[in-house]
Amino acid sequence: MRYGVLGPLAVWDAEGRPIKVPEAKVRALLADLLVHAGGPVPADRLIDDLWAGNPPGGSVNTLQTKVSQLRRVLGRDRVVREPAGYRLLLSGDSVDALRFQELAERARAHREPAVKGDLFADALALWRGPAYADVAESLFAREEIARLEELRLSVVEDQAEVRLTLGEHTALAAELGELVARHPLRERLRMAHMRALYRAGRQGDALWSFQELRRRLADELGASPGPAISALHEAILRQEPRLAAPVAAPPPCRTNLPTPLTPLIGRREAVEQVRARLGPGARTRLVTLTGLGGVGKTRLAIAAAHDMADRFTDGVWLVELAGLGAASTPDDIAERVITTLGLCDTAATEPDLDDLVGWLCQAVADKHLLILLDNCEHLVEQVAVLAGAVLSAVPAGHLLVTSQEALDVPGEVVHPVPPLELPEHTDPEAVARSSAVELFVERAAAAAPGFALDANNAAAVSAICRRLDGIPLALELVAPRLRTLGPEELARFLHDRFSPPEVRVRGLPARQQTLRGMLDWSWQLLGADERTVLRRLAVHADGCTLPSAEAVCSGPDLAAERVPDLLARLVDRSLVVREANRFRLLESVAAYCAERLAEAGEEAAVRTRFVRRHTELAERENERLRGPDQRRCLERLDAETVNLRRALDLAADGGAGSADGYAVRLVNALTWYWFLRGRLTEARRSLQAALAAGDGAEPSARLAARAWLTGIELRTSSAGAAPVPAGEDPAAGVDDPVLRARLRWFVGTGLIGQGRHREGRRLVEASLAGARAAGDRWGEAAALVELAGHVPPVRGESHAELGAALFHEVGDRWGQLRATRSLALAAERHGDRARTERLHREGLAAAEELGLWTEVVEALTWLGKTALTGGHARRATELYERALSVSTERAYSRGEVRAEIGLGLAARLRGDREAARRHLNRALAKSHAPAQAADAEAALAELDLVAGA
């Protein structure tokens, strides 16, 4: 039971239906009990309140009659008699006044202005009129009415100050005028109005408002304005800069570019050249940086891209391709780009999505962005196909590529990256100006504190840099040797070591031979165990954490507990790079170590350990995806995505671990992660590859993979394209009862999504029974929430409530989001706008926390619809604009259409028919599905009818 006192007295039942409380005295009795907030009220006090000190004869019996009438409406257990008096049983936020105060407190505690403003707006939306409007003249309610009115005005003032910080001064200047007229002596309210007037260019009105306050205070109270508003008056007279409207900060550039750990040396001119070639006035849209491994192409590209971040409104994105195998297709590269740009969860909404290159081009067709494709030398042909498609379909799309060779596509500008500048003389000043020397000295000083270039070592440093051809990677590898050798000793050693013909490798260019020789020398200086760890690290496609290094690099010849110390030594020697909690090999070092791994005859064994480690990691994280660690688990799997893909490739190609069924185990463990992240295309292709591998997986595991694939195909194919024979149990033969029930739910919900409600509901009901029998609270919750929309409303709401409670119990935020959506729809059916809005806001918070962007858009559009229903055009516009922004960023076309329709309806509510028509025509132009177009056309037709009338 819920009660409304912020307006005329109202009562709603558990399903949101209004309950009529007959007879004025019974309503007054209820109001009196609510005024006391669930506390006991003596009978004589109630009699005095209800009959204003003039009770009828037999007043005790009359009161009991009124109590009985109230109990018949609310239920006998709602109004109880205690020694201290009568009491109304209340729970939680069952009274809108309590909810109002809770929202206000949450708003004041929040730091983010936009969130504060939304919470204050939510609180004020609960008011339906003057508090306790039915009993406003009763003495017992006056104090509470005054308290609530004061709270409301304080919230209005709080909200006005927040809206001023958000730059909404023009709207405030118009809205606050009437309120100030009703409360002319509230100085804080008037101050907010004066600031809004001043910022809206109405300085004279702001000064007049102060003079009016001064006059009223003198006439009515014999007082003067307070110091705060007097100071504001003086500031307005002086037009102090601090009163100006806040300058809207430019939106932060969306990018995933890493922050370099060290400054880029010797490339300033090259950075400027790359920037100029991709600048606003240039016609170039594809620049390829070429050069030998270790020359610094990636560092140069990242530095140039960082400097251009403000030029590209839709972001600057680094897409690392080193982890993709040489057999990868253009679609594989497109999938990596889609994931990097954050379009992954919207791609899944398109049926029959097999052409990922085409979908990517369509998704970013109107975007202004720069994509940096890094380490493309092993994928030149495939990258060339993708680049040609993007350049043709995306007029404002720009590509920056790093590769050891050019792509050779039309429009490409090749920018060779040479080694760093070498010193031409041994004069210390001339040597210091060399960029190669500058890099070497900086890295040497970091490795051997106290080292500096001077007249005594300038010649030796110059010789070292010349001997290494100015190759940045070679300089970085040799600099740590100054811990044990002096510059002169190191120079002599390099001269002897790298003199022809020892270091020359047949067929390699001279500078490539130098780098190879440097790597050979660095390798030979390592101990046997250090070499073991280094070459085994090369199996990782995207670096690794320490636990992964221990699992993959250890073996019968090397204990796992020794790996951390050996890894630290390799970091000290600049052969391994540490970034936060991950360890990486530079591109050239990784290629060299892969050769050493093959030479040692360890390739198969290390790959098997790599596959086993990542299969076990995926299986361990799989269950955590359904619990309180869900968000962090998603982040951990995100970080390991490239390695997981490599593990699957190795397991599925009949090599590493194929006899142990790792491919099927891996896809079974990852399918729920792919589903949550919306990578349904990746899930479908991976499941198909694993099942086609014919590895040694157990029959039950293969059946589970087939069921997962069926559920995925139902979600990625057009209606009827993925048939499930009637009566078939897709999980039959799966040994684990928990997994069996979950698979029935997954396939059943897919069938329901295809419109095959009877078959789908049968499987979901079987899933519910199976989950309960197995004691799987998560599976029970998932089935209940799904069934909530397919049973009678009362039963459905009960299902949703229980499902929400179970999801809350296990800590699954995704599940809570789904349950909240069902409860919000039920509240909307009952006309409970406040509860609908609260539930959608809870869903919005969960979706944003998990990065589920289509769910974010859905929540925003539902909130916009709720605001429209309540007649709040400004709030609806803000919500639909947020939905449109997210949809555009994520290429979610369905969300864009819904947001444009919502903006059109909000504009119509404001009376701006021109804006309404503009938004609705945009919605119609963006509609690819008949249902979307029909919605836009219906809204346009209604707009025309209104205009005609």
N, C-alpha and C positions, 0 to 999 in steps of 0.2 A: 504494500500500500504506500502511495506517495501523496504528499500534500503540497499545495501551492498557496503561499501567502503573499507573494510579491505581485499583488494585483487582487482581483476578487478571489475569495476563498475557493479552492479547487481541490478535488480528490480524484486520484486515478487508481485503478486496481493494478495487479501485478502484470497484466498484459497491456497496460497503458490506456485502458478504456475509462472514460470519465464516469464518475459515480455521483449521482445527485443526492445532496443532503437536504431533505425537505424541512420546511418550517424555520422561520427566522431564529427562534430561540435555540433550536438544536444547532444551527450554524454558529450562533454566538457561543454556545457551549464548546463546540469544537475549536473555535478561534481562541477561546480563553485557555483551553488545555494546550494549544500550540504555542501561545504566548509564553507559557511556562516551560516550553522546550522539553516536555516529557517528565517534568518534575511533578510531585504531588501537589494538589490544590485542595485545601480544606472545603468541605461542603458549604459552610457558612460564607466563605469567601466567594464561591461560585454563585450562591444565591444573591449576595450583595452586588456582584458584577453584572449578573444577567438582568436583575430588576432594578438596578441603579438606586439601591437603598429603599425601595418601595415594594417589598416582596408580597406575593399574594398569600392568602390564607392557606395553610398546609403547604408551605413552601418546600419543606423537606421532601414530601411525597411528590410534589410537582417536579422537583429537581430529579428525583429518581426516575420519573416518567421520561424526562428529556434524555437522561443517560440511557435508558432502555431503548429509546428511539435511535439514539446514536449508535448503540451496539448493534442494532438490527442492520444498520447501514455498513458499519465497518467490520463487524464481527465481535462476538462477545469477548474474545481474548485480547482485543485491542484496547479496551477501556477497562481498567482494573480498579478495584476499591482496596485501599490500604488504610492502616490506622491513621496515617497523616492526611488522607484525602483521596480524591480521584486522580488517576494518572493515565495519560495516553502513551502507549508503548511505541517508541520510535526506534529506527535503526539506521545507521550510516548516514547517507545523504538523502533520506526520505523526505526531508523538507527543503524546498528550493532555497530558502533563506540560508540554510547551512551550506548548501552547495555554492551559493553565491559567495559566502565568506571564504570558503575553501579555495575557490578559483582566484579570488583577490589576493589571498596570502601567497598562493603559488606564483602569481604574476609578480608580486613585489620581491619574491625571493629569486626570480630568474634574472640573469644578466643580459640576455640577448633582447634588444629593444623590440624586434619584430615579434618574438615569442611573447614578450610581456604584453604588447598591444593586442595580440590574438586572445590571450587569456582574459585580459580586462574586457574585451568585446564579448567573449563567451559569458562572463559574469553578468554584464549588463543586459545581455539578450534574455536572461531569465526573468526580467521584469516585464510583467504584462499590464502594469498600471500602478497606481498608488498602493503601498503595502496595506494589507488588511482592509481593502476598500469597503467590504461589507459592514465592518464594525468600526469605521473610522471615528464615529462620534462617541463611541463607548470609552469610558474613563480607563477601563482595564487595559485597553490596547494602545492608548496614546503614547505611553513611554516607549513601548516597543516599536511603534510606528516611527517615532522621532529618531530612535536609535538606527533603525534600518535606513531611513531617509538620509541620515548623516553619513552612514556607510556608503550609500549609493553616490552621494555627492563627492565623497572622498575618492571613490573609484573613478568617477567622471574626471576629476582633477588629475588623478594619477595617469589616466589614459590620455588626457589632453597633453600632458607634459611628454609622454612617450611619443605621441604622434607628432609633436613639434620636433623631436630629435629625428624623426623619420621624414621630415620635410613636408608634412601634410598641413601647412599653415593656411593655405587658401580655403580648404574645406572647413577647417576649424573656425576661421574668422566668420564664416556664415553660420555654422552650427551652434556656436557658443553664445551668440547674441541673445537669443530668446531665454536661454538658461540664466545668463547674467541678469537679465531684466527681472526674472522671477526671484533671484537671490542676489540683490544688488550689493549687499554688504559682505559677501564672501570674497575676501581679498585674493586668496590663492586662485580662485576661479577667474576673477577679473584679470589677474596678472597673466594667466595663460591666454585669455582673450586678447589682452593688449599686445602680447608678443606676436600672436597670430596676425592681428591687424597690421602691426608694424612690418612684419615680413611679407605680408600681402600687398605692401605699398600704400597702406592706408594710415600713415603716420598721424594725420589730423584726427582721425577717429580714435586712435589709441590715446592721444593726449586728451581728447574730449571725455573719454571713458574715465580717466583719472580725475578730471575736474568734477564729473558727476559724483564719483565716490566721495571726494572731499566735501562736496556740498551736502550730500545725504548724511554723512557722518556728523557734520556740524549741526545740521538741522535736527536730526533724530536722536543723536547720542551725546552731542557736545564734545565729540572726539575728533582726532586727526588721523589721516592714513598712517599705517604702520611703516617701519623703516624699510622693509623689503620692497613694498610697492612704490614707496617714495623714491628709492634708489633706481628702480626700473623706470620711473617717470623721468628722472634726471638723465639716465642713459639714453632714453628715446630722444630727449631734447638735444643731446650731444651726438646722436646717431653713432653710438659706439659700435665698433666692428664686431664685438662679441654678440651683438643682437642679430647679426645677419643670419639668414637661413643656412643650415648646414650644407656644405657642398657635397653632393653625392659622390662617394668614392667610386672609382671605376671598378667594375666587377673583376675579381681576380681571374687571371688567365687560367683556363683549364689545361693542365699539363701534367705529365708524369716524369718530366726530365729530372734526373738525379742531380743533387747538389755536389759539384766536384769536391773531392777531399783536399786537393791541392790546386794552386793557381795554374792556369795555362800559360806556358812560357814560349815566347818566340813565334807566336802565331797571330799577333794582332793584325797584321796586314792581311793575312789569309782570311781571318774572321770577317774583316770589312769587305773583302772581295765576295765572299759567299753571301753576306747580307745584301750587298748591292745587286747581286744576280737574282736574288729572290725578293727584292724590295718592291715597293708599290709602283715605281715607274718602269720596272723591268718587265719584259714579256716572258722571261724564262720561268717555267714552273717545275722543272726537273733539273736538279744539280746532282751529279755523281762525283763524290770524292774518291779518287783512286790512289793507290800507292801500296808499297809492300807491307807485309805484316809488321806490326810494331812501330810504324812510323807516326801513329797518333791520329788516324782518320776519325775514330770515334770521338776522341776528346775535342778535336776541332769542330766536328759536326754538332756536338752537344753545346759547345760554347757559342757557336753561331746561332743555333736554335734558341738558346736562352736569351740572347740579345734581341731576337725577333718576336718574343712571346707576346708583346703588346700589339703586334701588327695583325695577329690572326684571332678574330673574335671567337672562333669555335675551337681554339686550342692548338697546342703544339705537342705532338705525341711521339715518343720513342718506341719503336717496335723492334725488339731484339729477335733476329732470325737465326742466330748461331745454333740454337737448340733444335732446329728443324733438320731432318735428314735430307740428303741429296735427292731422294726419291719423292719428296713432297710435291704437291700440286699447287697451282695458283689458288685453288680453293682453300688449301691448308694455310697459305699465307694470308688470304682474306680473312679466314677465321681468326687468326692471330691479331689482325688489325681490328676486327669487330670487337674482340674481347678487350683489347687495349683501350679502344675508344669508349668502352662502357655500353656498347650497343647489344651486348650478348643476350640480355634477357628480353629484348624486343624482337630479335630475329626469330625467336621461337614462336611468335604469334603468326608467322606467315606460313600457310600450308604449302606442302611440296617444295620446300626450300632446298634445292639441290645446287643451284647456281649461286654460290656465296659471293663470287666476284661481282655478279650482276646485282645482287641484293645490297652489297656494300656500296656500290656506285649509286644506286637509287637512294640509299639511306643518307648519304652525304652529298647528294647532288647540289644542294643549295647552301652548303657550308663553306666557310672561309677558314681553312685550316692547313697546317703543315704537318706532314707525317715523315718521320725520320726512320727509314728502313736500314737497320744496322747489320753489318756482316753478311753481305749478300753473295759473296764470291762463289759459294757452292750451289747457289740457286739463281744464277744469272738469267737463265731462260724463263723460269717461272716468275721471277720478279719483273722481268720485262713485260710479260703478258699482263700482270696486274697493273703495272705503271701505265701501260698504254690504255687500258680500260679506264683508269681513274682520270688520266689527263683528258680523255675524250668526253667523259660523262660529268665531270665535276669542274666547272669553269673556274671556281675560286679555290680549287684544291692544288696544293703545292707539295712536291716530294723532294726530300733530301736523302741521298743514298750513299752508303759507304760500301766499297767493294774493291777487290784487287784488280778488277777489270770493269770496263764500261758496259752498260746495258745495250747500247746501240739501238735506241728507239728514237723516233722523230721527236724533236724538241729538247733532247737531252743536251746539257752543257756539262762537259767533263772538266773537273778541276783537279789536276794532279797535286798530291800532297808530298812535297819533297822532305828529306830529312832536315834537321835544324841547321842553321847557319854555322859554319866552322870558322875558327880563328885563322886569320891570314898571316899574322905575325906573332912573335913571342913576347912582344911588349905587353906588360901587365894591363895597361889601359885598353889596348886593342883586344887582348884576350877576353877581358871582362865584358866587352860589347857583344861577344858572340853568344847567340841564343843557346847553342849546344853547351857552352861552358856555363851559362847561367843555370840551365837545368841541372847539369852535373853537380855544380857547387851547392845548389839548394838541396838536392837529394843526399849529397855527401854530408852536409851539415846536419841533416836530420838523422842520418845513420851514425855519424861520429861527431857528437856535440863539440863545438870549439873549432871545427875545421873552417877555414876561410881562405879565399884566394889572396895571395900576396906575391911579392916580387920573387920570393924564393921558390914557389911551386908553380908559377904561371906557365913556365915552359912545359913542365910535366903534365899539367892539366890540359894544356893545348894539345900535347901529343896523344893523350888518352882519347880526347874527343875526336881527333882526326882519325885515329886508329879504328874507332867505332863508327866512323862515317856519319856522326851526328844523328844516329838512329835513337829516338827517345827510349824505346824499350831496352836497348843495349846499354845506354847510359844509366838507366835506373837499375839494371841488374848489376852493374859493376860498381856503382857508387858505394854500397855497403862494405866492399872489400877494404875500404880505407880504415875500417876498425882494426885490421891486422897488418896492413901494408901502408907504407908511406906513398905519396903521389909518385915520387921518382921510381920506387920499386914496382909499383903497379904499372907505370908506363913502360918500364923495361920488360916486365913480364908479358904485357900485351904485345909489345914489339916482337918478342921472340915467339910468342904463342901464335900470333895471327899473321906471321910472315908467310908468303907463298912458299911452297904449294900446299902446306899441311891443311889449311882450313878450307881450301877451295873444294866445292862440291860440283861435280860435272853437271852442266845444264842450268845452273842457277845464276842470275845476274850477280854482279860483284857485291852490291850492297846486301842482297838477300843472303849471300854467302857469309858476309860479316855477321849478320844476325844469327845465322845458323851456327857459326863458330862460337858466338857469345853464349848461345844456349848450350852448346856442347861443353864449353868450359865450365859454365855454372853447374851443369849436371855432374861433371867429374869431380867438382869440389864438394859435392854432397856425400854424406855417409850412406851406406847401403840401405838403412831403414828410412832415411829421408827420401831417397830415390823411390823406394817402394810406395810411400805415402803419396808422393807427387804424381807418379805415373797413374796410380789408381784413382786419384781425384779426377782424372781426365774423363772418366765415364759419366760424370755429372754434366748435364746439358746447361744448367743454370745455377751453378754454385751449389753449396750445401750448408747445412747446419753442422755443428760439432757432433751431435749424435749420429747423423748420417755418415759423416766422415769416419767415425769410429766403426760403424757397422760395415761399411764398404771397404775401407782400407785395411782393416785387421784381417787376420787369417791364421792358419797354423804356424806361420813364420813370424807373426807380429801380433802381440797382445793388444787388445783394444785400449787398455789404460795407458799405453805408450803413445797413442796417436795425438792427443792434445799437445804434448810437449814437442813432438816432431813437427806438428802443424805450426806451432808458434815459431820454431826455427825457420821454417820456410817463409813465413810472413816477414821475419827479420831480414831475409835474403831477397825480398821483393819478388819472389817467385809465386807467391800466393798473396792475393789482395783480400783484406778483411773489410767488409762493409756491414756495420751493425753486427748482427749475429750470424752472418753468412760469410763463407769463404769461397773465393772465386779464382779461377785461372784466367789470365789475360789470353786473348784469342791466339796469339802466336805460341805462347807457352802451352796452351791446351792442345794445339795441333802437334807440337813437338812431343808432349807427354803421351799422346795417343799412339804415336809411332813407337815409343819406348815400351808402352804397355803390350803392343803386339809382339815386339821383339822378345819380350820376357816370357811369351807364351801364356800370359795370364788373362788375356782378353775375355775368354769364355767364362772363367771362374769369377772374375770381378763383375762382369755383366750380370751373372746370375745372382751374386750378392746384392747388386744394385736393384735388380728387379724384386728380389725377395724383400729387401728393406722397404721399398716404396709400396709394395703390396701390403705388407704388414702395417705400414703407416696409414694407408688408406682404410684398411679394415678397422684399425684402432679408432680413427677419427669418425668413421661412419656412424657409430652409435652416439658419439658426442654431438653429432649434428641434430639430435633430437632432444637435447637437454639444455641446461643453463649455460653451457659453454659454447652455444651455437655460433654466436658472432665471431668469437676468437677462433673457433674451429674453421669457419669459412675463410677467415684471413690466413690461417696456416695452410689450408689447401690451395688458396689463391697463390701463395708464395711458392708452392711446390708444383704448380700446374705444368710447367715445362718439363720438369723431371718426371712427373707422372706420365706425361705423354710419351716421353722417351722410354720409360719402363714398359709401357703398353706396346710400343713399337717393337722393342726387343723381344718381349714375350710372345707377341702374335706372329712374328716372322719365322717361327719354328726354331729359334735359337735359344737365348737365355731363359732357363726355367720353363720351357715349353712342356717338358715331361711332367712338371709338377702342377700344371693347370693354372699358372699364375695369371695368364691373360684373362680367363673367365673370372677368377677370384678378384682381379683388379677392377674389372668393369662392374661386377656386382657391388663392390664396395664404393664405387664412385658415382653410380647412377643417381643416387639421391642428391649428392652434391651438384651434379650437372643440372638436375631438375631445379634445385633451389636457385642456382645461378642462371637458369634459363638457357643453358647451353644444350638444347635438345638436339640440335643437328650434330654436335660433337658426340652426344650420347648415342644417337642412332648409329653413326658411322663406327664408333668404337665398339659397341655391342656386336654389330655385324662382323667386324674384323675379328673379334675374339672368338665368336662362334664359328667363323670360317677357318680358324687356325687349326682346329682338330687336335688341340693339345690334350694333356692327360687329366683334364678336369673331371671331377666326380659327376656322375649323371645328375644328381640333385642340383649341383651348382650350375650345370648347363641348362637345366629346366628353369632355374631361377633367372638366368640371363635371358632366356627366350621370353619369359613373362615380362621382365623389365622392358625388353625390346618391343613387345606388343603394346605395352602402355605408352611408350615413347612414340611409336608409329601412330597410335590413335591421336596423339597430340600434335603430330607434325604432318599429317596427311589430310586431304580433303575428305569429306563425309563419304563413308563406304569404301575408302581406298585401302583400309587395313581391317579386313573382316575378321571377326572372332565368331566361330561357329556357335549357333544357339545351343545353350546348355553345356557348353564346354567349360571346364574349370582350368583356367590358364596356369594355376599354381599346383595342379595335381602332380604328385611325385616329389615335391619339395619337402625335404625331411624336417626342417626346422618349423615348428608350428607358428612361431611368431612371424618369421619371414613369410610363411605361406599366407597368413592372414593379411599381412601388409601388401603382398603382391595382388591379392584379390581386390583390395581397396584401390590399388594403383590402376589396375586394368579397368575396374568398375567405374572409377571416376572418369577415365578416358572415354569409356563408352557413353557415359552420360553427356560428356562434352560433345560427342558426335551426334547427340540427339536420340540415342538408343537407350532411353530411360529405363525400360523394364529390365533389359539384360543387365544394365549397369547397376541398377538398384539391387537386383538379386545377388550380384557379387559383393556389393558393399554390405548387404545384410549378412551374407556368409562371413565376410571379414569381421564384422562386429561380433558375431558368435564365436569365431575362432580366437579373436583377440581376448575376449572375456575368459574363454576356457584356458588360454595360455597365460593369463595374468598380465597381458601387455597393455598398460595404461595408455601409452601413446597410440597404439593401434585402435583401441576403443574410442579414444577422443577423436581421432581422424574420421572414423566411420560415423560417429554420432553427428559431427559437424556437417559431413556431407549429406547425411540422411535428413538433417534439419530442414532442408529446402524441398523435401519430397514427401513430407507427411503433413497431416492437418496442422494449422498454425499453432494451436496450443501445445500439441505434442512436439512440434518442431522447435518451438522456443525452449521447451524443457530439454530436448536433445542438445541444443546449442549451449544452454547454460551448463549442463553437465560436461559437455565437451570442453568448454572454456575452463571449467574448474580442473579437469584432468590435465589439460595442456599447461595450466598454471602450476599444477602439482609437479609435473615432470620438468618444467622450466623451458618449454619450447616456445620461443618468441614467434616463429612462423605460424605455429599452430594457434597461438593466442590471436594472431592477426586474422587468421581464417575464421576463428570462432567469433571474434569481435565483429567481423563483417556480417555474419549471420544474425547476431543479436541486434546490430544496427538496422538491418532490413526489417526485423520483427518490430522494433521500436517505431520505425517509419510507418509500418502498416497500422499501428495503433495511434498514429498522430502525435507521438511523443517526440517533439522536435528537439528538446533539450537533451534527452537521452541519446537520440540518434546522433546528434552532433558530438556529444562527449565520446561515444563509442568510435565514431569515425576518426576523431582526433587521436584516440588511443591507438587505433590501427595505423594512422599516419606515422606516429612516433615509432612504432615497431618496424614499419616498412623502411623508414629512413635509417634506423639503426642497423638493419641488415643489408641495406643497399639494394632493396628489391624495388626497382624504379617504376615498373608498371603498376605495382601495388601502391606506390606513392601517388601516382597519377590517379588511380581509381579512387583513393581516399580523398584527394583534393577535389575531384569532380563531384563526389557524393556530398562533401561539405559545401561546395558551391551550390548544388541543388537544394540542400537544406536551407542555405541562406536565402536563396531565391523564394522558396516557399514561405519564409518568414518575412519577405518584403525588404530584405537588407541588400540593396543593390550594390553598395560600395564594397561590403564584405564579399559578396559573390564575385564581383569583378576581381578583387585581389586574389581570391582562391583560384579562379579560372586562369588568371594570368600566370600564377605559379605552376599550375598544371600544364599550361601551354609551353612554358619555358622548359620544364623537365622533359616533356614529350619531344620537343624540338631537339634538345641536347641528345636524347637517347634514340632518336629516329623512330619514335612510337607513333605511327600514323593514326591509329585508332584514337589514341589519347589526344592528338592534335585536333581531330575532328570534334570530339566531345567538348574540348576546351573552347574551340571557336563557337560552337553552338551555344555553350553556356555564356560566353562573353556577349553573344548577340542577344540572348534573352535578358541578361543584366542591363545591357544598353537600352533595350526596349522598356524595361522597368523604370529606368531613369528618364525615359521620354526622349532619348536620342535615337530616333529612327534611322538616321543616316549611318551611325556607327553600327547599329544592329544589322542593317542590311549588308554592310561591309563584312562583318564577321561571319554572317550566315552564308554569304557567297563564297568566302574563303573555305568554309567548312564543306560546301558543296564541291568546290574544286579539288579539295584534298580527299574526298570520299572515294575509296576504291571498292568498298563493299556496298551492295544494294541497300542494306539496312541503314548504313550510315547516311547515304545520300537521301533516303526517305526521311530520316529525322531532320536533316537540314532543309529539305524541300517543304516539309510540314511547318517548320518554324517560319520560313519565308512566306508561305501562304497565309499563315495566321497574322504575320506582320502586315501583309497587304490588306487583309480584312479589317484590321484595326485602323490602318491609314484611311481606307475607304469610308469606314464609319465616321 
